[in-house]
Amino acid sequence: MCGIVGFTGENHSEVLQKMMGKIKHRGPDDQGFFNDGFCNLGHVRLSIIDLVGGHQPMSDQNGRSHIVFNGEIYNYRELKKELQESGFKFKTNSDTEVIIYTLQKYGWEGCKKLNGIFAFALWDQDQRKLILARDHLGVKPLYYALFSGQLYFSSELKSFLTIPQFKKEISLESLQCFLTAGYLPSPHTPFKNIFKLSPGQVLIWEAGNYILRNYWDLDDKEWSGSYDEAKASIRELVCDSVKRQCISERPLGVFLSGGIDSTLMAALAQQEVQGKLKTFTVGYEVEEQQDKYNLDLQLAKKTAKVLGTEHYEYLIKSEDISKEIGDFVYYLDEPNGSPTSLSNYLLARFARQKIVVNLGGDGGDELFAGYKRYEMSLWASRFQKMPQWMQNLPWQYLDRFYSRGHLKEKLLTPSGVKRYGMFRFQDSDAIKSLLNFTVGDPVMSWYEELFFQKEFSCPEKSLMYADLKSWLPDESLMRTDRMSMAHALESRVPLLDHRLVELAFSLPLSWKVRGGVTKRILRETFSDILPEHLLKVPKQGWFSPVAKWLRGPLAEQVKEVLQPENINHDYFNKQVLDTILREHLQKEKSWRVLLWNLFIWQAWYDTFIEDKHL
């Protein structure tokens, strides 16, 4: 993995170097830059494949095309052979050079032929045209902005802080969205004037203007084969993806949780590597509820023993948390409200002592209906087809058996963005009372416009589509990228091979979830290699003791960050904020999610807007 930056226009080497300096942590092994008076490209490199010949920026044989690239192309050998047969000549063994000639032959639609995780910028010197591209599922990040009529781009937001024309203008809509959803969906960022390239999208800059084009998306195609044929195809694609992604000239391992997805990655990777595969798990030193917070740790230990891996555990001490917040927020780069982000950051730092490449199980829940919200949506869809007299029964009494409460409200929520928001978003009334400004309801309108315009065969597919297009790239994968690359650790995601994604999305929901069993077809496909103790265990969430941290080791830091003289009163209502803080700290009411989001936002604001280091 690497980091890329650049901009169109005249040579400004000082600006380019400063932009590169902000992302140096992404590529400690090498760096390079290019400019021709019309375009500036910068690259910092973490060497994984072709350690000697992969220097960037890279140019073609004729000096016409120049590229900076972050990621890996897993089918580059097949593409290279095809291109050689068409007359293209190569000077390296790098996958980077394959991208250059693929786009020379096929244009920007050549991105369809790439199997991998990537973000790149390709400059055509003859046509003075710049192409930016992001991979199918958005595993690798890419931001862009227009300043003084020129296009700027970077792998991370913090590079834009070095650009003289950049103004730190916060988007109020983005602030409200972050507090509601816990992340920001592409193309939105915290800033008014910076945008994220969306997954499966290219940006084409030419003659002072740019256009956006989508080269890939999911459609409502239905699987035409049998259940057993689907299992065979899933097995073939998963095994092929893991095999491809185990190719590395640097040490490789797996982050092992107590779940099916990472266990499957470890079981298959163990067959591909020489010697014992290294696996890593994080846990917590807590005085209470050990079984809740360390269930993953216990299951992973048992799984590692069955698989025969070289297993490592990292225990997070509560007293060390406050010391990590400053660096953690800096490398987070964009606000992310996941309570596991800090754990990701610390585990990646620990694992980097042993490995440089990590395989993760990201995407399994979105592809094979691992989240309970899909099953609950199915119940709601069926409930709303019942006769009215049955819907009027006192279903609320069943709340005592449903741990999350408000069962009837969930069952009556209409399909589409309202149902998605009911499962995924925080209470909008509470957030609006906290804010000192009014911008309507950007969250629902954004999600409606971005993710709920397509027609699907069932409401549950709409939820999965929204997760695959927003939650996955902009919350989960963004977190994985920042927290691992903070320590120059490459994270690969074999389950997000776009071929497998297309297949899984075409399968009936009943093949994925039935009778409370999630990921049914995935479990059955790999029942011969998955440990018995995991096959019958229902999905468990990864619980982070954030609520305890907010009342314990982080309490003073939270109060300091959120104290009246530190916050921007144009944004927040002081009285409401004080009430939220007091009620949570005194255990009068749990505001864990909203308070954590507030703390992360304000810590990010202090770091990147006020230039403070926590």
C-alpha positions as CSV (number, residue, x, y, z in Angstrom):
1,M,0.0,0.0,0.0
2,C,1.0,3.6,-0.5
3,G,-0.2,7.1,-0.4
4,I,-0.7,9.4,-3.4
5,V,-1.1,13.2,-3.8
6,G,-1.1,15.7,-6.6
7,F,-2.6,18.6,-8.5
8,T,-2.9,20.0,-11.9
9,G,-1.3,23.3,-13.0
10,E,2.2,24.7,-12.7
11,N,5.1,23.2,-10.8
12,H,4.9,23.9,-7.0
13,S,7.3,21.5,-5.6
14,E,7.1,22.9,-2.1
15,V,3.3,22.4,-1.9
16,L,3.7,18.9,-3.3
17,Q,6.4,17.9,-0.8
18,K,4.3,19.2,2.1
19,M,1.3,17.2,0.8
20,M,3.5,14.1,0.7
21,G,4.9,14.8,4.1
22,K,1.4,14.6,5.6
23,I,1.0,11.0,4.5
24,K,4.5,9.8,4.9
25,H,3.3,7.2,7.4
26,R,1.5,5.4,4.6
27,G,4.7,4.8,2.7
28,P,8.0,4.7,4.7
29,D,10.0,2.7,2.2
30,D,10.3,5.1,-0.8
31,Q,9.0,8.3,-2.3
32,G,9.0,10.1,-5.6
33,F,7.4,12.9,-7.5
34,F,6.7,14.1,-11.1
35,N,5.8,17.4,-12.7
36,D,5.8,18.7,-16.3
37,G,4.5,22.2,-15.8
38,F,0.9,21.0,-16.2
39,C,0.5,18.2,-13.6
40,N,2.2,17.4,-10.3
41,L,2.2,13.8,-8.9
42,G,3.6,12.6,-5.5
43,H,3.9,9.1,-4.1
44,V,5.0,7.5,-0.8
45,R,5.5,3.8,-1.0
46,L,5.1,0.8,1.3
47,S,6.9,-2.0,-0.7
48,I,5.0,-5.3,-0.9
49,I,5.5,-6.7,-4.5
50,D,8.5,-6.0,-6.8
51,L,10.5,-4.4,-4.1
52,V,13.2,-3.2,-6.5
53,G,11.2,-2.3,-9.6
54,G,8.0,-0.7,-8.2
55,H,9.2,2.9,-7.8
56,Q,6.6,5.6,-8.5
57,P,5.5,7.8,-10.1
58,M,5.9,5.4,-13.0
59,S,5.8,6.2,-16.7
60,D,5.2,4.2,-19.8
61,Q,7.9,3.5,-22.4
62,N,7.2,6.6,-24.4
63,G,6.9,9.0,-21.5
64,R,3.3,9.8,-22.4
65,S,1.5,8.4,-19.3
66,H,2.5,8.9,-15.7
67,I,0.8,7.2,-12.7
68,V,0.7,7.2,-8.9
69,F,-1.1,4.2,-7.5
70,N,-2.2,3.0,-4.0
71,G,-3.3,-0.6,-3.7
72,E,-2.8,-4.0,-5.3
73,I,-4.0,-5.5,-8.6
74,Y,-4.5,-9.2,-8.0
75,N,-5.1,-10.2,-11.6
76,Y,-2.1,-8.2,-13.0
77,R,-0.3,-11.3,-14.3
78,E,-3.3,-12.3,-16.5
79,L,-3.8,-8.7,-17.7
80,K,-0.1,-8.3,-18.4
81,K,-0.1,-11.5,-20.6
82,E,-3.1,-10.2,-22.5
83,L,-1.5,-6.7,-23.0
84,Q,1.8,-8.3,-24.2
85,E,-0.1,-10.3,-26.8
86,S,-1.5,-6.9,-28.0
87,G,2.0,-5.5,-28.4
88,F,2.6,-3.6,-25.2
89,K,6.1,-3.9,-23.8
90,F,6.9,-3.9,-20.0
91,K,10.0,-2.8,-18.2
92,T,9.0,-3.9,-14.6
93,N,7.2,-6.8,-12.9
94,S,5.0,-4.3,-11.1
95,D,1.1,-4.3,-11.1
96,T,1.4,-0.5,-11.4
97,E,2.7,-0.7,-15.0
98,V,-0.3,-3.0,-15.9
99,I,-2.7,-0.2,-15.0
100,I,-1.0,2.3,-17.4
101,Y,-1.4,0.0,-20.4
102,T,-4.8,-1.3,-19.5
103,L,-6.1,2.3,-19.5
104,Q,-4.2,3.1,-22.7
105,K,-5.9,0.2,-24.4
106,Y,-9.4,0.5,-23.0
107,G,-9.7,4.1,-21.7
108,W,-11.2,4.8,-18.3
109,E,-13.5,1.8,-18.7
110,G,-10.4,-0.4,-18.4
111,C,-11.0,-0.1,-14.6
112,K,-13.7,-2.7,-15.1
113,K,-10.9,-5.2,-15.9
114,L,-8.9,-4.6,-12.7
115,N,-9.4,-7.1,-9.9
116,G,-8.0,-5.4,-6.8
117,I,-8.1,-2.6,-4.3
118,F,-6.9,0.6,-5.7
119,A,-6.9,4.4,-5.9
120,F,-4.8,6.0,-8.6
121,A,-4.1,9.1,-10.7
122,L,-3.1,8.7,-14.3
123,W,-1.8,11.7,-16.2
124,D,-1.9,11.6,-20.0
125,Q,0.8,14.2,-21.0
126,D,-0.1,14.3,-24.7
127,Q,-3.8,15.0,-24.1
128,R,-3.3,16.8,-20.8
129,K,-5.9,14.7,-19.2
130,L,-5.9,13.4,-15.6
131,I,-7.9,10.3,-14.5
132,L,-8.6,9.6,-10.9
133,A,-10.1,6.1,-10.0
134,R,-11.2,4.3,-6.9
135,D,-11.8,0.5,-6.7
136,H,-15.1,-1.2,-7.0
137,L,-16.0,-1.4,-3.3
138,G,-14.0,1.6,-2.1
139,V,-11.4,-0.2,-0.1
140,K,-8.8,2.5,-0.8
141,P,-9.6,6.2,-0.2
142,L,-9.3,9.1,-2.6
143,Y,-10.2,12.7,-1.9
144,Y,-10.3,15.6,-4.4
145,A,-11.0,19.4,-4.4
146,L,-10.9,22.4,-6.7
147,F,-8.9,25.5,-5.7
148,S,-8.2,28.4,-8.0
149,G,-9.4,26.4,-11.0
150,Q,-7.0,23.5,-10.4
151,L,-7.8,20.0,-9.3
152,Y,-6.0,18.6,-6.1
153,F,-6.2,15.0,-4.8
154,S,-4.8,12.9,-1.9
155,S,-5.2,9.6,-0.1
156,E,-6.0,11.5,3.1
157,L,-7.7,14.7,4.1
158,K,-4.8,16.1,6.1
159,S,-2.7,16.7,2.9
160,F,-5.2,19.5,1.9
161,L,-4.3,21.5,5.0
162,T,-0.9,22.3,3.4
163,I,-2.5,23.9,0.3
164,P,-2.3,27.7,0.5
165,Q,-5.8,28.3,-1.2
166,F,-7.6,25.8,1.2
167,K,-10.0,27.3,3.7
168,K,-11.1,25.3,6.7
169,E,-14.8,25.6,6.2
170,I,-16.9,23.1,8.0
171,S,-20.0,21.6,6.4
172,L,-22.9,21.9,8.8
173,E,-24.8,19.2,7.0
174,S,-21.8,16.9,7.4
175,L,-21.6,17.7,11.2
176,Q,-25.3,16.8,11.6
177,C,-24.8,13.7,9.4
178,F,-21.8,12.5,11.4
179,L,-23.6,12.8,14.8
180,T,-26.6,10.9,13.3
181,A,-24.8,8.1,11.4
182,G,-21.3,8.0,12.9
183,Y,-19.6,8.5,9.5
184,L,-19.9,10.5,6.3
185,P,-21.1,8.8,3.1
186,S,-19.2,9.5,-0.2
187,P,-18.9,12.1,-1.7
188,H,-19.3,14.1,1.5
189,T,-16.5,15.0,4.0
190,P,-16.3,17.4,7.0
191,F,-15.3,20.2,4.7
192,K,-17.5,22.2,2.3
193,N,-14.9,22.1,-0.4
194,I,-13.4,18.6,-0.3
195,F,-15.1,15.5,-1.7
196,K,-14.5,11.7,-1.7
197,L,-14.4,9.9,-4.9
198,S,-17.1,7.2,-4.6
199,P,-16.5,3.5,-4.9
200,G,-16.5,2.2,-8.5
201,Q,-16.1,5.8,-9.9
202,V,-13.6,7.7,-12.0
203,L,-13.0,11.4,-12.3
204,I,-11.8,12.7,-15.6
205,W,-10.1,16.2,-15.7
206,E,-9.6,17.9,-19.0
207,A,-9.4,21.5,-20.2
208,G,-10.0,22.9,-16.7
209,N,-13.2,20.8,-16.1
210,Y,-14.0,17.4,-14.7
211,I,-16.7,14.8,-15.0
212,L,-17.6,11.8,-12.9
213,R,-18.3,8.4,-14.4
214,N,-19.3,5.1,-12.7
215,Y,-17.6,2.1,-14.1
216,W,-19.2,-0.5,-11.7
217,D,-22.3,-0.9,-9.6
218,L,-24.6,-3.7,-8.3
219,D,-27.8,-4.6,-10.1
220,D,-30.8,-6.7,-9.1
221,K,-29.7,-9.8,-11.0
222,E,-31.0,-13.1,-9.7
223,W,-29.0,-16.2,-9.4
224,S,-30.2,-18.7,-12.0
225,G,-28.5,-21.9,-10.6
226,S,-29.2,-24.2,-7.8
227,Y,-28.2,-23.9,-4.1
228,D,-25.4,-26.4,-4.5
229,E,-24.2,-24.6,-7.6
230,A,-24.1,-21.4,-5.6
231,K,-22.1,-23.1,-2.9
232,A,-19.6,-24.4,-5.4
233,S,-19.2,-20.9,-7.0
234,I,-18.7,-19.3,-3.6
235,R,-16.1,-21.7,-2.6
236,E,-14.2,-21.3,-5.9
237,L,-14.2,-17.5,-5.7
238,V,-13.3,-17.2,-2.0
239,C,-10.5,-19.7,-2.4
240,D,-9.2,-18.0,-5.5
241,S,-9.4,-14.5,-3.9
242,V,-7.5,-15.7,-0.8
243,K,-4.8,-17.4,-2.9
244,R,-4.3,-14.2,-5.0
245,Q,-4.2,-12.0,-1.9
246,C,-1.7,-14.1,-0.1
247,I,1.0,-13.1,-2.7
248,S,3.4,-10.9,-0.9
249,E,7.1,-10.4,-0.5
250,R,6.6,-9.2,3.1
251,P,5.3,-11.1,6.2
252,L,1.6,-11.8,6.2
253,G,-1.0,-12.5,8.9
254,V,-4.6,-12.3,9.8
255,F,-6.6,-10.3,12.4
256,L,-8.6,-13.1,14.0
257,S,-11.9,-12.4,15.8
258,G,-14.4,-14.8,17.2
259,G,-16.4,-14.8,14.0
260,I,-16.9,-16.8,10.8
261,D,-15.3,-14.4,8.3
262,S,-11.9,-13.8,9.8
263,T,-11.7,-17.5,10.8
264,L,-12.3,-18.5,7.2
265,M,-9.6,-16.1,6.0
266,A,-7.2,-17.7,8.5
267,A,-8.1,-21.2,7.6
268,L,-7.6,-20.6,3.9
269,A,-4.5,-18.5,4.3
270,Q,-2.9,-21.2,6.5
271,Q,-3.0,-23.4,3.4
272,E,-1.2,-20.8,1.2
273,V,1.7,-19.6,3.4
274,Q,4.9,-21.4,4.3
275,G,5.1,-22.3,8.0
276,K,2.6,-21.2,10.6
277,L,0.3,-18.3,9.8
278,K,0.5,-15.5,12.3
279,T,-2.9,-14.4,13.8
280,F,-3.7,-11.5,16.1
281,T,-6.6,-10.6,18.4
282,V,-7.3,-7.7,20.8
283,G,-8.9,-7.9,24.2
284,Y,-9.5,-5.6,27.2
285,E,-8.3,-5.5,30.8
286,V,-11.6,-4.8,32.5
287,E,-12.8,-5.5,36.0
288,E,-16.4,-6.2,35.1
289,Q,-18.2,-8.1,32.3
290,Q,-15.1,-10.0,31.1
291,D,-17.2,-12.4,29.1
292,K,-18.9,-9.6,27.2
293,Y,-15.8,-7.6,26.3
294,N,-13.4,-10.5,25.8
295,L,-15.7,-13.1,24.1
296,D,-13.8,-12.4,20.8
297,L,-10.5,-13.0,22.5
298,Q,-11.6,-16.3,24.0
299,L,-13.2,-17.6,20.8
300,A,-10.1,-16.5,18.7
301,K,-7.8,-18.3,21.1
302,K,-9.8,-21.5,20.7
303,T,-10.0,-21.1,16.9
304,A,-6.2,-20.4,16.6
305,K,-5.5,-23.6,18.5
306,V,-7.7,-25.6,16.2
307,L,-6.2,-24.0,13.1
308,G,-2.6,-24.3,14.4
309,T,-1.6,-20.7,13.9
310,E,1.1,-18.7,15.6
311,H,-1.3,-16.6,17.8
312,Y,-0.7,-13.3,19.5
313,E,-3.0,-11.4,21.9
314,Y,-2.9,-7.7,22.7
315,L,-4.7,-6.6,25.9
316,I,-5.7,-2.9,26.1
317,K,-5.2,-1.4,29.5
318,S,-7.8,1.2,30.5
319,E,-5.2,3.4,32.1
320,D,-3.4,3.8,28.8
321,I,-6.4,4.9,26.8
322,S,-6.1,8.7,27.4
323,K,-2.5,8.8,26.3
324,E,-3.4,7.4,22.9
325,I,-6.2,9.7,21.9
326,G,-4.1,12.5,20.4
327,D,-2.2,10.3,17.9
328,F,-5.3,8.2,17.3
329,V,-7.4,11.1,16.2
330,Y,-4.6,12.5,14.0
331,Y,-4.3,9.3,12.1
332,L,-8.1,8.8,12.0
333,D,-8.0,11.8,9.6
334,E,-11.8,11.9,9.1
335,P,-14.3,11.6,12.0
336,N,-15.4,8.0,12.5
337,G,-17.7,7.1,15.4
338,S,-17.0,3.4,15.6
339,P,-16.2,2.4,19.2
340,T,-13.7,-0.1,17.9
341,S,-11.6,2.4,16.0
342,L,-9.1,2.9,18.8
343,S,-8.9,-0.9,19.3
344,N,-8.1,-1.2,15.6
345,Y,-5.4,1.4,15.9
346,L,-3.7,-0.3,18.8
347,L,-3.9,-3.8,17.4
348,A,-2.4,-2.7,14.1
349,R,0.5,-1.1,15.9
350,F,1.1,-4.3,17.8
351,A,0.8,-6.6,14.8
352,R,3.1,-4.4,12.7
353,Q,6.0,-5.7,14.8
354,K,5.5,-9.1,13.2
355,I,3.8,-8.6,9.8
356,V,3.4,-6.0,7.0
357,V,0.3,-7.4,5.3
358,N,-2.9,-8.4,7.0
359,L,-5.9,-10.3,5.7
360,G,-9.3,-9.3,7.2
361,G,-12.8,-10.7,7.0
362,D,-14.4,-7.3,6.1
363,G,-17.6,-7.6,4.0
364,G,-18.9,-11.0,5.1
365,D,-21.8,-9.6,7.0
366,E,-22.9,-7.3,4.2
367,L,-22.7,-10.0,1.6
368,F,-24.2,-12.9,3.5
369,A,-26.7,-11.2,5.8
370,G,-24.7,-11.4,9.0
371,Y,-26.4,-8.4,10.6
372,K,-29.6,-8.9,12.6
373,R,-31.1,-5.8,10.9
374,Y,-31.6,-7.8,7.7
375,E,-33.6,-10.5,9.5
376,M,-35.5,-7.8,11.4
377,S,-36.3,-6.1,8.1
378,L,-37.6,-9.4,6.8
379,W,-39.9,-9.7,9.8
380,A,-41.1,-6.2,9.2
381,S,-41.9,-6.9,5.5
382,R,-43.9,-9.9,6.5
383,F,-45.6,-8.2,9.4
384,Q,-46.8,-5.3,7.1
385,K,-48.5,-7.9,4.8
386,M,-50.6,-9.3,7.7
387,P,-54.3,-8.3,8.1
388,Q,-54.8,-5.1,9.9
389,W,-56.4,-6.8,12.9
390,M,-53.2,-8.8,13.5
391,Q,-51.1,-5.7,13.2
392,N,-53.2,-4.1,15.9
393,L,-52.5,-6.8,18.5
394,P,-50.4,-5.6,21.5
395,W,-47.1,-6.5,20.1
396,Q,-45.3,-4.1,22.4
397,Y,-45.6,-6.7,25.2
398,L,-43.1,-8.8,23.2
399,D,-40.5,-6.1,24.0
400,R,-39.7,-8.0,27.2
401,F,-38.3,-10.8,24.9
402,Y,-36.6,-8.5,22.4
403,S,-33.6,-7.0,24.0
404,R,-33.4,-3.8,21.9
405,G,-37.0,-2.8,22.5
406,H,-39.5,-0.8,20.3
407,L,-40.4,-4.0,18.5
408,K,-43.7,-2.8,17.0
409,E,-42.2,0.5,15.9
410,K,-39.6,-1.5,14.0
411,L,-42.2,-3.8,12.5
412,L,-44.3,-0.9,11.2
413,T,-41.4,1.1,9.7
414,P,-41.9,1.4,6.0
415,S,-39.2,0.0,3.7
416,G,-36.5,2.1,2.1
417,V,-34.5,4.9,3.7
418,K,-36.8,5.2,6.8
419,R,-36.2,1.6,7.7
420,Y,-32.5,1.9,7.1
421,G,-32.4,5.0,9.3
422,M,-34.3,3.2,12.0
423,F,-31.7,0.5,12.2
424,R,-28.6,2.6,11.6
425,F,-29.1,6.3,12.8
426,Q,-29.2,8.0,16.1
427,D,-32.3,9.9,17.4
428,S,-32.6,12.9,15.1
429,D,-34.7,14.9,17.6
430,A,-32.0,14.6,20.3
431,I,-29.3,15.7,17.8
432,K,-31.3,18.7,16.5
433,S,-31.8,19.9,20.1
434,L,-28.1,19.7,20.6
435,L,-27.2,21.8,17.5
436,N,-27.4,25.6,17.3
437,F,-28.2,25.6,13.6
438,T,-30.9,24.4,11.3
439,V,-30.1,22.6,8.0
440,G,-33.2,20.5,7.6
441,D,-32.6,16.7,7.5
442,P,-29.6,16.2,5.3
443,V,-29.0,12.7,6.4
444,M,-32.3,11.2,5.1
445,S,-32.2,13.3,2.0
446,W,-28.5,12.3,1.2
447,Y,-29.2,8.6,1.8
448,E,-32.4,8.7,-0.2
449,E,-30.6,10.4,-3.1
450,L,-27.5,8.3,-3.0
451,F,-28.6,4.8,-2.1
452,F,-32.3,4.3,-2.4
453,Q,-33.0,5.2,-6.1
454,K,-32.6,1.7,-7.4
455,E,-35.4,-0.9,-7.4
456,F,-34.7,-4.2,-5.9
457,S,-36.7,-7.4,-5.6
458,C,-37.0,-7.1,-1.8
459,P,-36.6,-4.4,0.8
460,E,-33.7,-6.3,2.4
461,K,-31.7,-6.0,-0.8
462,S,-32.0,-2.3,-0.6
463,L,-30.6,-2.3,2.9
464,M,-27.7,-4.5,1.8
465,Y,-27.1,-2.2,-1.1
466,A,-27.0,0.9,1.1
467,D,-24.6,-0.9,3.5
468,L,-22.3,-2.0,0.6
469,K,-22.3,1.5,-0.9
470,S,-22.0,3.6,2.3
471,W,-21.5,1.9,5.7
472,L,-18.9,-0.5,4.3
473,P,-16.6,1.9,2.4
474,D,-17.1,5.0,4.5
475,E,-17.2,3.6,8.0
476,S,-15.7,0.1,8.1
477,L,-13.1,0.2,5.3
478,M,-12.2,3.8,6.0
479,R,-11.5,2.9,9.6
480,T,-9.5,-0.2,8.6
481,D,-7.4,1.8,6.1
482,R,-6.5,4.7,8.5
483,M,-5.9,2.6,11.5
484,S,-3.6,0.1,9.7
485,M,-1.8,2.6,7.5
486,A,-1.1,4.7,10.5
487,H,1.5,2.0,11.1
488,A,2.3,1.2,7.5
489,L,0.4,-2.1,7.7
490,E,-1.4,-3.2,4.5
491,S,-4.9,-4.6,5.0
492,R,-6.4,-6.8,2.3
493,V,-10.0,-7.9,2.1
494,P,-10.5,-11.2,0.1
495,L,-14.3,-11.3,0.6
496,L,-14.6,-8.1,-1.3
497,D,-13.4,-9.4,-4.6
498,H,-16.0,-7.8,-6.8
499,R,-16.7,-11.1,-8.5
500,L,-17.8,-12.6,-5.2
501,V,-19.7,-9.5,-4.3
502,E,-21.8,-9.7,-7.5
503,L,-22.4,-13.4,-6.9
504,A,-23.4,-13.0,-3.3
505,F,-25.7,-10.1,-4.0
506,S,-27.6,-12.1,-6.6
507,L,-28.5,-14.9,-4.1
508,P,-32.0,-15.2,-2.4
509,L,-32.1,-13.9,1.1
510,S,-33.5,-17.2,2.3
511,W,-30.2,-18.8,1.4
512,K,-28.4,-16.4,3.7
513,V,-30.6,-16.3,6.7
514,R,-33.2,-18.7,8.0
515,G,-34.5,-19.6,11.4
516,G,-32.2,-17.1,13.1
517,V,-29.1,-18.6,11.5
518,T,-27.2,-15.9,9.6
519,K,-24.7,-16.5,6.8
520,R,-26.3,-19.9,6.2
521,I,-24.8,-20.6,2.8
522,L,-21.3,-19.4,3.8
523,R,-21.4,-21.6,6.9
524,E,-22.5,-24.6,4.8
525,T,-20.0,-24.0,2.0
526,F,-17.0,-24.1,4.4
527,S,-18.4,-26.4,7.1
528,D,-15.5,-28.8,6.4
529,I,-12.8,-26.3,7.3
530,L,-14.5,-24.0,9.9
531,P,-14.1,-25.1,13.5
532,E,-17.1,-26.9,14.9
533,H,-17.4,-24.5,17.9
534,L,-18.1,-21.6,15.5
535,L,-20.6,-23.1,13.1
536,K,-23.5,-23.2,15.6
537,V,-22.7,-20.0,17.4
538,P,-24.9,-17.0,16.5
539,K,-23.2,-13.8,15.3
540,Q,-21.7,-11.9,18.3
541,G,-20.9,-8.2,18.1
542,W,-17.5,-6.9,18.9
543,F,-18.0,-5.0,22.1
544,S,-15.6,-2.2,23.1
545,P,-15.9,-0.8,26.6
546,V,-16.3,2.7,25.4
547,A,-19.1,3.5,27.8
548,K,-16.9,2.5,30.7
549,W,-14.0,4.5,29.3
550,L,-16.2,7.6,29.0
551,R,-17.0,7.3,32.7
552,G,-13.5,6.2,33.7
553,P,-10.1,6.8,32.1
554,L,-11.4,9.2,29.5
555,A,-13.9,11.1,31.7
556,E,-11.6,14.0,32.5
557,Q,-10.4,14.2,28.9
558,V,-13.9,14.2,27.5
559,K,-14.9,17.0,30.0
560,E,-11.9,19.0,28.9
561,V,-12.5,18.6,25.2
562,L,-16.2,19.4,25.6
563,Q,-16.0,22.2,28.1
564,P,-17.8,25.4,27.1
565,E,-14.7,27.5,26.4
566,N,-13.4,24.8,24.0
567,I,-16.4,24.1,21.9
568,N,-17.8,26.2,19.0
569,H,-21.1,27.6,20.2
570,D,-22.1,28.3,16.7
571,Y,-22.4,24.5,16.5
572,F,-23.6,23.2,19.9
573,N,-26.2,24.2,22.5
574,K,-24.2,24.4,25.7
575,Q,-27.1,23.5,28.0
576,V,-28.0,20.4,26.1
577,L,-24.4,19.3,25.8
578,D,-23.9,19.8,29.6
579,T,-27.0,17.7,30.2
580,I,-25.8,14.8,28.0
581,L,-22.4,14.8,29.6
582,R,-23.8,14.9,33.2
583,E,-26.4,12.3,32.6
584,H,-23.9,9.8,31.1
585,L,-21.1,10.4,33.7
586,Q,-23.6,10.0,36.6
587,K,-25.2,7.0,35.0
588,E,-28.6,8.7,34.8
589,K,-28.9,7.8,31.2
590,S,-26.7,6.1,28.6
591,W,-25.6,8.6,25.9
592,R,-22.7,6.3,24.9
593,V,-23.0,6.5,21.1
594,L,-23.8,10.2,20.9
595,L,-21.3,11.2,23.5
596,W,-18.5,9.2,21.8
597,N,-19.4,10.8,18.4
598,L,-19.3,14.3,20.0
599,F,-16.0,13.6,21.6
600,I,-14.5,12.3,18.4
601,W,-15.9,15.2,16.4
602,Q,-14.6,17.8,18.8
603,A,-11.2,16.1,19.2
604,W,-11.0,16.0,15.4
605,Y,-12.0,19.7,15.2
606,D,-9.3,20.6,17.8
607,T,-6.7,18.7,15.9
608,F,-7.3,19.8,12.3
609,I,-9.1,23.1,12.7
610,E,-7.6,24.6,15.9
611,D,-4.2,22.9,15.3
612,K,-4.1,21.4,18.8
613,H,-2.6,18.1,19.8
614,L,-4.6,16.3,22.5
